[in-house]
Amino acid sequence: MGRDLLLPERMADIHEKRRTPHIAITVTGVIILGMALTLPIEAVGSAASLIFLLIFALVNLSVIVLRRKHPEFKRGYQVPLYTPTSVLLVKKYEGVVKSLIKRILG
């Protein structure tokens, strides 16, 4: 995201020896440490679950969008029955996300 200028450009710096985005890793660690020390563990756990489910849903949606918008892209792996499979998984995650949000908000 730093290379795409969606975050400060410094976040894209790669460590010369380890070849990792060391600044981005450090900033992420500090943010997570701050959350872990200040927020109730239930809130952190629920938020993490919600974020992971949203990521999975977005990945499935992106498969559909990319296959329709750019059919010429070379793909190393073909998802069997990709449209029904992706739509089914997005619907499944939608229900789980809604129930998690209801549980978090009360």
C-alpha positions as CSV (number, residue, x, y, z in Angstrom):
1,M,0.0,0.0,0.0
2,G,3.0,2.3,0.5
3,R,4.1,1.6,-3.0
4,D,0.6,2.6,-4.3
5,L,0.7,5.7,-2.1
6,L,-2.3,4.6,-0.1
7,L,-0.1,4.8,3.0
8,P,3.0,7.0,3.6
9,E,5.7,6.1,1.1
10,R,8.1,5.2,4.0
11,M,5.9,2.2,4.8
12,A,7.0,0.6,1.5
13,D,10.7,0.5,2.6
14,I,12.3,-2.9,2.4
15,H,15.0,-4.0,4.8
16,E,18.2,-4.6,2.8
17,K,19.3,-7.8,4.6
18,R,15.9,-9.5,5.5
19,R,13.9,-8.2,2.5
20,T,10.8,-7.5,4.6
21,P,8.8,-4.3,4.9
22,H,10.3,-3.7,8.4
23,I,8.7,-0.2,9.0
24,A,5.2,-1.4,8.1
25,I,5.7,-4.5,10.4
26,T,6.8,-2.3,13.3
27,V,4.0,0.2,12.9
28,T,1.4,-2.6,12.7
29,G,2.9,-4.2,15.8
30,V,2.7,-1.0,17.8
31,I,-0.9,-0.5,16.8
32,I,-1.8,-4.0,17.8
33,L,0.1,-3.7,21.1
34,G,-1.8,-0.5,21.9
35,M,-5.1,-2.2,21.2
36,A,-4.2,-5.3,23.2
37,L,-3.2,-3.1,26.2
38,T,-6.1,-0.7,26.2
39,L,-9.2,-2.6,24.9
40,P,-11.1,-5.5,26.4
41,I,-10.0,-8.8,25.0
42,E,-13.5,-9.7,23.9
43,A,-13.7,-6.6,21.8
44,V,-10.3,-7.3,20.2
45,G,-11.3,-10.9,19.5
46,S,-14.7,-10.0,18.0
47,A,-13.1,-7.3,15.8
48,A,-10.4,-9.7,14.6
49,S,-13.1,-12.3,13.7
50,L,-15.1,-9.7,11.9
51,I,-12.1,-8.4,9.9
52,F,-11.1,-11.9,8.9
53,L,-14.6,-12.7,7.7
54,L,-14.8,-9.5,5.7
55,I,-11.4,-10.2,4.1
56,F,-12.6,-13.7,3.0
57,A,-15.8,-12.2,1.6
58,L,-13.9,-9.6,-0.3
59,V,-11.4,-12.1,-1.7
60,N,-14.4,-14.1,-3.1
61,L,-15.9,-11.0,-4.6
62,S,-12.6,-10.0,-6.2
63,V,-12.4,-13.4,-7.9
64,I,-15.8,-12.8,-9.6
65,V,-14.9,-9.2,-10.5
66,L,-11.4,-10.0,-11.9
67,R,-12.6,-12.9,-13.9
68,R,-15.3,-10.8,-15.5
69,K,-13.4,-7.6,-16.1
70,H,-10.1,-9.2,-17.1
71,P,-10.7,-12.6,-18.7
72,E,-7.4,-12.3,-20.6
73,F,-5.2,-12.5,-17.4
74,K,-3.2,-15.7,-17.1
75,R,-4.2,-17.6,-14.0
76,G,-2.1,-20.3,-12.3
77,Y,-5.1,-21.9,-10.7
78,Q,-8.7,-22.3,-11.8
79,V,-11.4,-22.3,-9.2
80,P,-13.9,-25.0,-10.1
81,L,-17.4,-23.5,-10.7
82,Y,-15.9,-20.2,-9.6
83,T,-19.1,-18.1,-9.8
84,P,-21.4,-20.4,-7.8
85,T,-18.7,-21.2,-5.3
86,S,-17.7,-17.6,-4.7
87,V,-21.3,-16.3,-4.5
88,L,-22.2,-19.1,-2.0
89,L,-19.2,-18.2,0.2
90,V,-20.0,-14.5,0.1
91,K,-23.6,-15.2,1.2
92,K,-22.3,-17.5,4.0
93,Y,-19.9,-14.8,5.2
94,E,-22.6,-12.2,5.0
95,G,-24.8,-14.0,7.4
96,V,-21.9,-14.6,9.9
97,V,-20.8,-11.0,9.7
98,K,-24.3,-9.8,10.4
99,S,-24.6,-12.0,13.4
100,L,-21.2,-10.9,14.7
101,I,-22.2,-7.2,14.3
102,K,-25.4,-7.8,16.2
103,R,-23.4,-9.6,19.0
104,I,-20.8,-6.8,19.2
105,L,-23.3,-4.0,19.2
106,G,-25.7,-5.7,21.6
